[in-house]
């Protein structure tokens, strides 16, 4: 069985990070090996939550797993809380990443045109160095702008096909800089009620759009990236894994909307895990 080290936080409510990655990878026949970066009673969009940072504990996982002589077929990183956590990830990669190790980096830094408050210029520089080591990166539009220096406001002044052309060009720039496959998630063109994912590799670009209900549910990006990791571990192409992730999420999001679930609570994905078998 393929093994993937999942370096993310554990939020008890919100259906994101490890609580999204573990069931998805498991049902896809992949063994997730979590390295928790923090423990939270609920994800940070809740009005109140308990938070315990595990930054100083991360090296112990690296040391103990090294004693066990374990190897990983894949490594999957998500939200980080500071420069020290990114440095711990670099140390982990130095220990466990081999030339054939698949690395997906989800550069969680912001959304809707704004960087999260904890993200400093120093952290952005380190994140740019991290994505340069990745096999696949999954930034949203905001994170793509942060990584490339493009103004989010300028991007959204474009309309229709001009918007998609501008986003494709900046995605190609990111692909050429990192040499990774780039999947820009949650693409919502201005004045259009659609949403999709723009996939760019060294040879082609591909974008599929579906109707957008205007909801931004917690954890959808984590679920999407987890399916990509699971699919690649199963031998799927990245494009095929994207299609599978989209099919899975469309079903789950539709059911969640019909149930009138609050966005902060995340997606009711559990009953649709069978689609990933």
C-alpha positions as CSV (number, residue, x, y, z in Angstrom):
1,X,0.0,0.0,0.0
2,X,1.3,3.4,-0.9
3,X,2.1,5.7,2.0
4,X,1.6,9.5,2.1
5,X,2.9,11.8,4.8
6,X,0.2,14.5,5.3
7,X,1.6,17.6,7.0
8,X,-1.4,19.6,8.1
9,X,-3.4,20.8,11.1
10,X,-6.2,18.8,12.8
11,X,-9.4,20.8,13.2
12,X,-12.2,18.9,15.0
13,X,-15.0,20.9,13.3
14,X,-15.0,22.3,9.8
15,X,-14.2,19.2,7.7
16,X,-10.8,20.5,6.5
17,X,-7.1,19.6,6.6
18,X,-6.5,16.2,8.2
19,X,-10.2,15.4,8.7
20,X,-10.7,15.8,5.0
21,X,-7.4,14.2,3.8
22,X,-7.5,11.0,6.0
23,X,-10.9,9.6,4.8
24,X,-10.3,10.5,1.2
25,X,-6.8,9.0,1.0
26,X,-8.0,5.9,3.0
27,X,-11.0,5.2,0.7
28,X,-8.7,5.6,-2.3
29,X,-6.5,2.8,-1.0
30,X,-3.7,5.0,0.2
31,X,-2.2,5.0,3.8
32,X,-2.2,8.5,5.2
33,X,0.5,9.2,7.8
34,X,-0.5,12.4,9.5
35,X,2.1,14.8,10.9
36,X,-0.1,17.3,12.8
37,X,1.1,20.9,12.7
38,X,-1.6,22.2,15.1
39,X,-4.7,20.9,16.9
40,X,-7.8,23.1,16.9
41,X,-11.3,22.5,18.4
42,X,-12.7,24.0,15.2
43,X,-11.3,25.6,12.1
44,X,-10.4,29.3,12.3
45,X,-13.6,30.7,10.6
46,X,-15.6,29.7,13.7
47,X,-16.2,32.7,16.1
48,X,-14.3,30.9,18.9
49,X,-11.9,28.0,19.0
50,X,-9.1,26.4,21.0
51,X,-5.7,26.2,19.3
52,X,-2.5,24.4,20.2
53,X,0.5,25.0,17.9
54,X,2.7,21.9,17.4
55,X,5.5,23.6,15.5
56,X,8.1,22.5,18.1
57,X,6.8,18.9,18.0
58,X,7.2,18.4,14.3
59,X,10.9,17.5,14.3
60,X,10.1,14.6,16.7
61,X,8.0,13.0,14.0
62,X,10.8,13.4,11.5
63,X,13.3,11.9,14.0
64,X,11.1,9.0,15.1
65,X,10.0,8.1,11.6
66,X,13.6,8.1,10.5
67,X,14.4,5.6,13.3
68,X,11.7,3.4,11.8
69,X,13.3,3.5,8.4
70,X,10.0,4.3,6.8
71,X,9.7,5.7,3.3
72,X,6.9,7.6,1.7
73,X,5.5,7.4,-1.8
74,X,4.0,10.9,-1.5
75,X,4.2,13.9,0.7
76,X,1.3,16.4,1.0
77,X,1.5,19.8,2.7
78,X,-1.2,22.4,3.4
79,X,-1.8,25.2,5.8
80,X,1.2,26.4,7.8
81,X,1.2,28.9,10.7
82,X,4.7,30.4,10.4
83,X,8.2,30.5,9.1
84,X,9.4,27.8,11.5
85,X,6.7,25.4,10.3
86,X,7.9,25.8,6.7
87,X,11.5,25.3,7.8
88,X,10.4,22.1,9.5
89,X,8.8,20.9,6.3
90,X,12.0,21.6,4.4
91,X,13.9,19.5,7.0
92,X,11.3,16.7,6.5
93,X,11.7,16.8,2.8
94,X,15.5,16.7,3.2
95,X,15.1,13.5,5.2
96,X,12.3,11.7,3.3
97,X,11.9,13.1,-0.2
98,X,13.6,11.0,-2.9
99,X,13.8,11.8,-6.6
100,X,10.6,9.8,-7.3
101,X,8.6,11.0,-4.3
102,X,5.4,12.8,-5.3
103,X,5.0,16.1,-3.5
104,X,1.8,18.1,-3.5
105,X,2.0,21.6,-2.0
106,X,-1.3,23.4,-1.3
107,X,0.1,26.9,-0.6
108,X,-2.7,28.1,1.7
109,X,-2.0,31.8,2.1
110,X,-5.2,33.7,1.4
111,X,-8.5,33.9,-0.4
112,X,-10.8,36.4,-2.1
113,X,-8.0,38.8,-2.9
114,X,-6.5,39.0,0.6
115,X,-3.6,37.3,2.3
116,X,-4.2,35.8,5.7
117,X,-2.9,38.1,8.4
118,X,-0.2,35.7,9.6
119,X,1.4,35.6,6.1
120,X,4.4,37.9,6.1
121,X,6.7,38.7,3.2
122,X,9.3,36.3,4.7
123,X,6.8,33.5,4.8
124,X,5.8,34.2,1.2
125,X,9.4,33.9,0.2
126,X,9.7,30.5,1.9
127,X,6.5,29.4,0.4
128,X,7.8,30.3,-3.1
129,X,10.8,28.1,-2.3
130,X,8.6,25.3,-1.2
131,X,6.4,25.2,-4.3
132,X,9.5,25.1,-6.4
133,X,10.1,21.6,-5.0
134,X,6.6,20.3,-5.7
135,X,5.3,17.9,-8.3
136,X,1.9,19.5,-8.2
137,X,0.7,22.8,-6.6
138,X,-2.9,23.8,-6.0
139,X,-3.2,27.5,-5.3
140,X,-6.5,29.4,-5.5
141,X,-6.6,32.6,-7.6
142,X,-5.4,34.7,-4.6
143,X,-2.5,32.4,-3.9
144,X,-1.5,32.3,-7.5
145,X,-1.4,36.1,-7.5
146,X,0.7,36.1,-4.3
147,X,3.2,33.6,-5.7
148,X,3.6,35.5,-9.0
149,X,3.3,39.1,-7.8
150,X,0.2,39.7,-10.0
151,X,-2.3,42.2,-8.6
152,X,-5.5,40.4,-7.8
153,X,-7.4,43.7,-8.4
154,X,-5.8,44.1,-11.8
155,X,-6.7,40.6,-12.7
156,X,-10.3,41.0,-11.9
157,X,-10.6,44.1,-14.1
158,X,-10.4,41.8,-17.1
159,X,-13.7,40.4,-18.4
160,X,-14.7,37.2,-20.1
161,X,-12.0,35.6,-22.2
162,X,-9.5,38.3,-21.3
163,X,-9.8,37.3,-17.7
164,X,-9.1,33.6,-18.5
165,X,-6.2,34.6,-20.8
166,X,-4.6,36.7,-18.1
167,X,-5.0,34.0,-15.5
168,X,-3.7,31.3,-17.9
169,X,-0.6,33.4,-18.6
170,X,0.2,33.9,-14.9
171,X,-0.4,30.2,-14.3
172,X,2.0,29.4,-17.1
173,X,4.5,31.7,-15.5
174,X,4.1,29.9,-12.2
175,X,4.5,26.5,-14.0
176,X,7.6,27.6,-15.8
177,X,9.1,29.0,-12.6
178,X,8.4,25.9,-10.4
179,X,8.4,23.2,-13.1
180,X,5.4,21.7,-11.2
181,X,2.0,21.0,-12.6
182,X,-0.2,23.9,-11.5
183,X,-3.9,23.6,-10.7
184,X,-5.5,27.0,-10.0
185,X,-8.6,26.1,-7.9
186,X,-11.9,28.0,-7.4
187,X,-11.7,30.1,-10.6
188,X,-14.7,32.4,-10.7
189,X,-14.6,34.7,-13.7
190,X,-16.1,38.2,-13.1
191,X,-19.7,38.7,-14.1
192,X,-20.2,35.0,-14.6
193,X,-21.9,32.5,-12.2
194,X,-19.4,29.7,-12.9
195,X,-16.5,28.1,-11.1
196,X,-13.8,25.7,-12.2
197,X,-10.2,24.6,-12.0
198,X,-7.5,25.7,-14.4
199,X,-4.9,22.9,-15.0
200,X,-1.5,23.9,-16.5
201,X,1.4,21.6,-17.1
202,X,4.4,21.8,-19.4
203,X,2.4,20.7,-22.4
204,X,-1.1,22.0,-22.2
205,X,-3.8,23.9,-20.3
206,X,-7.3,22.7,-19.5
207,X,-10.2,24.3,-17.7
208,X,-13.7,23.0,-17.0
209,X,-16.4,25.3,-15.6
210,X,-19.7,24.4,-13.8
211,X,-22.5,26.6,-12.4
212,X,-21.5,28.4,-9.1
213,X,-24.0,28.6,-6.3
214,X,-22.1,31.4,-4.5
215,X,-21.2,29.2,-1.5
216,X,-17.7,28.9,-0.1
217,X,-17.7,25.8,2.1
218,X,-14.9,25.0,4.5
219,X,-12.5,22.3,3.3
220,X,-13.4,22.0,-0.4
221,X,-9.8,22.8,-1.4
222,X,-8.5,20.2,1.0
223,X,-10.9,17.6,-0.3
224,X,-9.9,18.5,-3.9
225,X,-6.1,18.3,-3.3
226,X,-6.6,15.0,-1.3
227,X,-8.3,13.4,-4.3
228,X,-5.4,14.6,-6.6
229,X,-2.9,12.9,-4.2
230,X,-4.9,9.7,-4.0
231,X,-5.4,9.6,-7.7
232,X,-1.7,10.0,-8.5
233,X,-0.9,7.3,-6.0
234,X,-3.3,5.0,-7.8
235,X,-1.5,5.7,-11.1
236,X,-4.0,8.1,-12.5
237,X,-2.9,11.1,-14.6
238,X,-3.3,14.5,-12.9
239,X,-6.0,15.4,-15.4
240,X,-8.0,12.2,-14.7
241,X,-7.6,12.8,-10.9
242,X,-8.9,16.4,-11.4
243,X,-12.0,15.0,-13.2
244,X,-12.6,12.5,-10.4
245,X,-12.2,15.3,-7.7
246,X,-14.7,17.5,-9.6
247,X,-17.3,14.7,-9.9
248,X,-16.9,13.9,-6.2
249,X,-17.2,17.5,-5.0
250,X,-20.1,18.5,-7.3
251,X,-22.2,15.7,-5.8
252,X,-21.1,16.5,-2.2
253,X,-21.6,20.3,-2.6
254,X,-25.0,19.8,-4.2
255,X,-26.2,17.7,-1.2
256,X,-24.7,20.2,1.2
257,X,-26.5,23.1,-0.4
258,X,-29.8,21.2,-0.4
259,X,-29.3,20.5,3.3
260,X,-28.8,24.2,3.9
261,X,-25.6,23.5,5.8
262,X,-23.6,26.5,7.0
263,X,-20.5,27.2,5.0
264,X,-18.3,27.1,8.1
265,X,-19.3,23.5,8.8
266,X,-17.9,22.2,5.6
267,X,-19.1,19.8,2.9
268,X,-21.2,16.7,3.6
269,X,-18.8,14.5,1.6
270,X,-18.9,11.3,3.6
271,X,-21.8,9.7,1.8
272,X,-20.0,10.3,-1.5
273,X,-16.7,8.7,-0.7
274,X,-17.9,5.6,-2.6
275,X,-17.3,7.6,-5.8
276,X,-13.6,7.5,-5.1
277,X,-13.4,3.7,-4.8
